[in-house]
C-alpha cells in the first residue's frame, strides 16, 4: 500500500496477490451497491460447480486485487476524484475417485476425474468532477463496472469425457450530471442520468 498526501493532491494505491483463500472477492465488497455489473442473462445462467473434493478441501485459488484512489484539486473550486479497482480470482481443483463393485464373480470399476475451473475478472472505474462556487454548482460522475466470468467443468468417467463451459460478461456504464445556480432568491437546477 502506497500513500501520498499533498496540499492539492492525495493518492492511495493498494496491491494484493496470493494463492490462499479467495480474498479478492471478499476484500472488494461494495457496501453501497455501486459496482455491480449483472445482466438478466447472467442472473438466469448462474455459474456451476461440480461439487467439492471428497476428502477435505483441496481447492487451489490464485487471486489478486488492485485499487487506486486519487483526489486532485485543480483550483480552489474545482476537484477531480478517481477510484479504480480490479480483482481477479482463479479457483481450481482436481479430484479422482475409483470404485469397484462385485457382481456375480465379476467386478465393475468406475473411474471418475473432475477438474472444475472458475475465473473471474471485476474491473471498476469511477471519475467524479465537482465545481463549487458562490453561485453555481456542477457535478459529473462517470462509472464503469465490469464482471467477466468463466466456468469450465470437465469430468472423465471411464474414459468418456463430459465437458461443460460457461462464459458470462457484464458491463455497466453510467453518467450522472447535475448543475444548479442561484439567481437572486431562486435556485435553478438540472439533473441527468444515463446508463
C-alpha positions as CSV (number, residue, x, y, z in Angstrom):
1,X,0.0,0.0,0.0
2,X,1.4,3.4,-1.0
3,X,0.1,6.8,0.1
4,X,0.8,10.3,-0.9
5,X,-0.7,13.4,0.7
6,X,0.0,16.9,-0.6
7,X,-1.9,20.2,-0.5
8,X,-3.7,19.7,-3.8
9,X,-3.2,16.0,-4.4
10,X,-3.9,12.8,-2.5
11,X,-3.2,9.3,-3.6
12,X,-3.8,5.8,-2.1
13,X,-2.7,2.7,-4.1
14,X,-3.1,-0.9,-2.8
15,X,-2.0,-4.2,-4.4
16,X,-2.6,-7.7,-3.0
17,X,-1.9,-11.1,-4.6
18,X,-1.8,-14.6,-3.2
19,X,-2.7,-18.2,-3.6
20,X,-4.5,-18.7,-0.3
21,X,-8.3,-18.3,0.1
22,X,-10.5,-16.2,-2.1
23,X,-9.7,-12.8,-0.6
24,X,-10.1,-10.8,-3.8
25,X,-13.8,-11.2,-3.9
26,X,-14.3,-10.6,-0.2
27,X,-11.9,-7.7,0.2
28,X,-13.5,-5.8,-2.7
29,X,-17.0,-5.9,-1.2
30,X,-19.0,-2.9,-2.3
31,X,-21.1,-1.7,0.6
32,X,-23.1,0.8,-1.4
33,X,-24.0,-1.4,-4.4
34,X,-22.4,0.9,-6.9
35,X,-20.0,-1.6,-8.6
36,X,-22.4,-4.4,-9.5
37,X,-22.4,-5.3,-13.2
38,X,-25.0,-8.0,-13.8
39,X,-27.3,-8.6,-16.8
40,X,-30.6,-10.5,-16.8
41,X,-28.9,-13.3,-18.7
42,X,-26.1,-13.6,-16.0
43,X,-28.8,-13.9,-13.3
44,X,-30.6,-16.7,-15.3
45,X,-27.4,-18.6,-16.0
46,X,-25.5,-18.6,-12.7
47,X,-22.1,-20.3,-12.5
48,X,-22.0,-24.0,-11.9
49,X,-19.8,-26.3,-9.8
50,X,-19.2,-30.0,-9.9
51,X,-19.0,-30.1,-6.1
52,X,-16.1,-30.3,-3.7
53,X,-13.3,-32.8,-3.4
54,X,-14.5,-35.8,-1.4
55,X,-11.5,-35.8,1.1
56,X,-11.2,-32.3,2.7
57,X,-10.8,-29.0,0.9
58,X,-8.1,-29.2,-1.7
59,X,-9.1,-26.0,-3.6
60,X,-6.3,-24.1,-5.2
61,X,-7.0,-20.5,-5.5
62,X,-4.9,-17.7,-7.1
63,X,-6.3,-14.2,-6.8
64,X,-5.3,-10.6,-6.6
65,X,-6.7,-7.1,-6.4
66,X,-5.6,-3.5,-7.0
67,X,-7.1,-0.2,-6.1
68,X,-6.2,3.3,-6.9
69,X,-7.9,6.3,-5.3
70,X,-6.9,9.9,-6.1
71,X,-8.1,13.4,-5.4
72,X,-6.8,16.3,-7.4
73,X,-7.8,19.9,-6.5
74,X,-7.4,21.7,-9.9
75,X,-8.2,25.1,-8.5
76,X,-9.9,26.4,-5.4
77,X,-13.4,25.5,-6.7
78,X,-12.6,22.5,-9.0
79,X,-11.9,19.0,-7.8
80,X,-11.5,15.6,-9.6
81,X,-11.7,12.2,-7.9
82,X,-10.7,8.9,-9.4
83,X,-11.4,5.5,-7.9
84,X,-10.2,2.4,-9.9
85,X,-10.5,-1.2,-8.7
86,X,-9.7,-4.5,-10.2
87,X,-10.0,-8.0,-8.8
88,X,-9.0,-11.4,-10.3
89,X,-9.8,-14.8,-8.9
90,X,-8.9,-18.3,-10.3
91,X,-10.0,-21.4,-8.4
92,X,-9.3,-24.9,-9.4
93,X,-9.1,-28.4,-8.0
94,X,-8.6,-31.9,-9.4
95,X,-10.3,-34.9,-7.9
96,X,-10.0,-38.6,-8.8
97,X,-12.2,-41.4,-7.5
98,X,-12.3,-45.1,-8.3
99,X,-14.9,-47.5,-7.1
100,X,-15.1,-51.3,-7.7
101,X,-18.4,-53.2,-7.4
102,X,-18.5,-57.0,-7.2
103,X,-21.3,-58.7,-9.3
104,X,-21.7,-62.5,-9.7
105,X,-17.9,-63.2,-9.6
106,X,-17.1,-60.3,-11.9
107,X,-16.3,-56.8,-10.9
108,X,-17.1,-53.4,-12.3
109,X,-14.8,-50.5,-11.8
110,X,-15.9,-46.9,-12.2
111,X,-13.1,-44.3,-12.5
112,X,-14.0,-40.6,-12.4
113,X,-11.9,-37.5,-12.6
114,X,-13.2,-34.0,-12.1
115,X,-11.3,-30.7,-12.9
116,X,-13.6,-27.7,-12.4
117,X,-12.1,-24.2,-13.1
118,X,-13.6,-20.8,-12.3
119,X,-12.0,-17.5,-13.4
120,X,-13.5,-14.1,-12.5
121,X,-12.4,-10.6,-13.5
122,X,-14.0,-7.5,-12.0
123,X,-12.8,-4.1,-13.2
124,X,-14.4,-0.9,-11.9
125,X,-13.7,2.8,-12.6
126,X,-15.4,5.9,-11.2
127,X,-14.4,9.5,-12.1
128,X,-16.1,12.5,-10.4
129,X,-15.8,16.2,-11.2
130,X,-17.1,19.0,-9.0
131,X,-17.2,22.7,-9.3
132,X,-18.5,24.7,-6.3
133,X,-18.6,28.5,-6.4
134,X,-20.8,31.0,-4.7
135,X,-23.5,31.0,-7.4
136,X,-23.0,27.7,-9.4
137,X,-22.5,24.0,-8.5
138,X,-21.6,21.4,-11.1
139,X,-21.1,17.7,-10.6
140,X,-20.5,14.9,-13.1
141,X,-19.8,11.2,-12.3
142,X,-18.8,8.6,-14.8
143,X,-19.0,4.9,-13.6
144,X,-17.9,1.8,-15.4
145,X,-18.2,-1.6,-13.8
146,X,-17.5,-5.0,-15.4
147,X,-17.9,-8.6,-14.4
148,X,-16.3,-11.3,-16.7
149,X,-16.7,-14.9,-15.6
150,X,-15.7,-18.3,-17.0
151,X,-16.6,-21.7,-15.7
152,X,-15.1,-24.9,-17.1
153,X,-16.2,-28.3,-15.7
154,X,-14.5,-31.3,-17.1
155,X,-15.5,-34.8,-16.0
156,X,-13.8,-38.0,-17.3
157,X,-15.8,-41.1,-16.4
158,X,-14.4,-44.5,-17.5
159,X,-12.5,-42.8,-20.3
160,X,-15.5,-40.8,-21.6
161,X,-15.1,-37.0,-21.4
162,X,-18.0,-34.8,-20.4
163,X,-17.4,-31.1,-20.6
164,X,-19.5,-28.1,-19.7
165,X,-18.4,-24.5,-20.2
166,X,-19.9,-21.1,-19.5
167,X,-18.8,-17.6,-20.2
168,X,-20.6,-14.5,-18.9
169,X,-19.8,-10.9,-19.4
170,X,-21.5,-7.8,-17.9
171,X,-20.5,-4.2,-18.4
172,X,-22.4,-1.3,-16.8
173,X,-21.6,2.3,-17.8
174,X,-23.4,5.3,-16.4
175,X,-23.1,9.1,-16.3
176,X,-24.7,11.3,-13.7
177,X,-24.7,15.0,-14.3
178,X,-26.1,17.8,-12.1
179,X,-25.9,21.6,-12.2
180,X,-27.6,24.2,-10.1
181,X,-27.3,28.0,-9.9
182,X,-28.8,30.8,-7.8
183,X,-30.4,33.8,-9.3
184,X,-31.5,36.2,-6.5
185,X,-33.8,34.3,-4.3
186,X,-34.3,31.5,-6.8
187,X,-32.4,28.3,-7.3
188,X,-32.5,26.7,-10.8
189,X,-31.2,23.1,-11.3
190,X,-30.9,20.4,-13.9
191,X,-30.1,16.7,-13.4
192,X,-29.4,14.0,-16.0
193,X,-28.7,10.2,-15.6
194,X,-27.7,8.0,-18.5
195,X,-27.0,4.3,-18.1
